[in-house]
Amino acid sequence: MDQDPEPPKSRLTKFFEKVDNWVGPSRLQYKPACHDLKEMIVECVLESDCMKNNEGDFRFCLTEGINKECKAIRHDWYVCRKSQVDWNKHHFKDDPR
C-alpha cells in the first residue's frame, strides 16, 4: 500500500517557512533599531554600584541611582527611540490635503 500523505499541519508549516524566507528578513539576522543601545544600558545598570547596593531594584537604578556613563547611554537610547517615533509620525500621518 502507498505511504500515508503528509499531515496538513506539516505541509502548512513548510509552506509558511518558505513564505517567511521569501518575504522578509529574519529577526535573528537583522536586529531591530536601537537594540545595541538597549543591551548596553541593561549591562551598564546591572554592573553599576546601585544594583549591587539596592538589592537588585533595576527600575530605581535606571531612573535615580544611575552613574554618568549609564546616563549618557540611556540618553542615546532615548534619542534613538524618539527618532523612530518621530519618523513614524512624519511619514505615516493621515493628511487630508
CYANA upper distance limits for C-alpha pairs under 8 A (distance plus 0.5 A):
  6 GLU  CA     10 SER  CA      7.50
  6 GLU  CA     11 ARG  CA      7.30
  7 PRO  CA     11 ARG  CA      7.10
  8 PRO  CA     12 LEU  CA      6.66
  9 LYS  CA     13 THR  CA      6.63
 10 SER  CA     14 LYS  CA      6.64
 11 ARG  CA     15 PHE  CA      6.63
 12 LEU  CA     16 PHE  CA      6.62
 13 THR  CA     17 GLU  CA      6.61
 14 LYS  CA     18 LYS  CA      6.84
 15 PHE  CA     19 VAL  CA      6.83
 16 PHE  CA     20 ASP  CA      6.44
 17 GLU  CA     21 ASN  CA      6.66
 18 LYS  CA     22 TRP  CA      6.59
 19 VAL  CA     23 VAL  CA      6.30
 20 ASP  CA     24 GLY  CA      6.58
 20 ASP  CA     25 PRO  CA      8.37
 21 ASN  CA     25 PRO  CA      7.45
 21 ASN  CA     26 SER  CA      8.04
 25 PRO  CA     29 GLN  CA      7.58
 25 PRO  CA     30 TYR  CA      7.28
 26 SER  CA     30 TYR  CA      6.72
 27 ARG  CA     31 LYS  CA      6.21
 27 ARG  CA     32 PRO  CA      7.99
 31 LYS  CA     35 HIS  CA      7.05
 33 ALA  CA     80 CYS  CA      8.48
 34 CYS  CA     38 LYS  CA      6.75
 34 CYS  CA     77 TRP  CA      7.01
 34 CYS  CA     80 CYS  CA      6.60
 34 CYS  CA     81 ARG  CA      7.31
 35 HIS  CA     39 GLU  CA      6.81
 36 ASP  CA     40 MET  CA      6.68
 37 LEU  CA     41 ILE  CA      6.68
 37 LEU  CA     73 ILE  CA      7.37
 37 LEU  CA     74 ARG  CA      8.42
 37 LEU  CA     76 ASP  CA      7.89
 37 LEU  CA     77 TRP  CA      6.02
 38 LYS  CA     42 VAL  CA      6.79
 38 LYS  CA     77 TRP  CA      6.98
 39 GLU  CA     43 GLU  CA      6.68
 40 MET  CA     44 CYS  CA      6.53
 40 MET  CA     73 ILE  CA      7.71
 41 ILE  CA     45 VAL  CA      6.62
 41 ILE  CA     70 CYS  CA      6.70
 41 ILE  CA     73 ILE  CA      6.43
 41 ILE  CA     74 ARG  CA      6.54
 41 ILE  CA     77 TRP  CA      8.45
 42 VAL  CA     46 LEU  CA      6.59
 43 GLU  CA     47 GLU  CA      6.66
 44 CYS  CA     48 SER  CA      6.65
 44 CYS  CA     69 GLU  CA      8.41
 44 CYS  CA     70 CYS  CA      6.25
 45 VAL  CA     50 CYS  CA      8.34
 45 VAL  CA     51 MET  CA      7.24
 45 VAL  CA     58 PHE  CA      7.85
 45 VAL  CA     61 CYS  CA      7.20
 45 VAL  CA     62 LEU  CA      6.91
 45 VAL  CA     66 ILE  CA      7.63
 45 VAL  CA     70 CYS  CA      7.13
 46 LEU  CA     51 MET  CA      6.42
 46 LEU  CA     58 PHE  CA      8.06
 47 GLU  CA     51 MET  CA      7.41
 47 GLU  CA     52 LYS  CA      8.21
 48 SER  CA     52 LYS  CA      7.34
 48 SER  CA     66 ILE  CA      8.11
 48 SER  CA     67 ASN  CA      8.04
 49 ASP  CA     53 ASN  CA      6.62
 50 CYS  CA     54 ASN  CA      6.32
 50 CYS  CA     61 CYS  CA      6.27
 50 CYS  CA     65 GLY  CA      6.26
 50 CYS  CA     66 ILE  CA      7.56
 51 MET  CA     55 GLU  CA      6.97
 51 MET  CA     56 GLY  CA      5.44
 51 MET  CA     57 ASP  CA      6.98
 51 MET  CA     58 PHE  CA      7.17
 51 MET  CA     61 CYS  CA      6.73
 52 LYS  CA     56 GLY  CA      6.94
 57 ASP  CA     61 CYS  CA      6.86
 58 PHE  CA     62 LEU  CA      6.52
 59 ARG  CA     63 THR  CA      6.74
 60 PHE  CA     64 GLU  CA      6.12
 60 PHE  CA     65 GLY  CA      6.81
 61 CYS  CA     65 GLY  CA      4.82
 61 CYS  CA     66 ILE  CA      5.93
 62 LEU  CA     66 ILE  CA      6.17
 66 ILE  CA     70 CYS  CA      6.64
 66 ILE  CA     71 LYS  CA      6.67
 67 ASN  CA     71 LYS  CA      6.56
 68 LYS  CA     72 ALA  CA      6.74
 69 GLU  CA     73 ILE  CA      7.02
 70 CYS  CA     74 ARG  CA      6.51
 71 LYS  CA     75 HIS  CA      6.66
 72 ALA  CA     76 ASP  CA      6.83
 73 ILE  CA     77 TRP  CA      6.67
 74 ARG  CA     78 TYR  CA      6.64
 75 HIS  CA     79 VAL  CA      6.70
 76 ASP  CA     80 CYS  CA      6.66
 77 TRP  CA     81 ARG  CA      6.70
 78 TYR  CA     82 LYS  CA      6.50
 79 VAL  CA     83 SER  CA      6.58
 80 CYS  CA     84 GLN  CA      7.16
 81 ARG  CA     85 VAL  CA      7.11
 82 LYS  CA     86 ASP  CA      6.61
 83 SER  CA     87 TRP  CA      6.47
 84 GLN  CA     88 ASN  CA      6.75
 85 VAL  CA     89 LYS  CA      6.71
 86 ASP  CA     90 HIS  CA      6.53
 87 TRP  CA     91 HIS  CA      6.57
 88 ASN  CA     92 PHE  CA      6.11
 88 ASN  CA     93 LYS  CA      8.20
 89 LYS  CA     93 LYS  CA      6.07
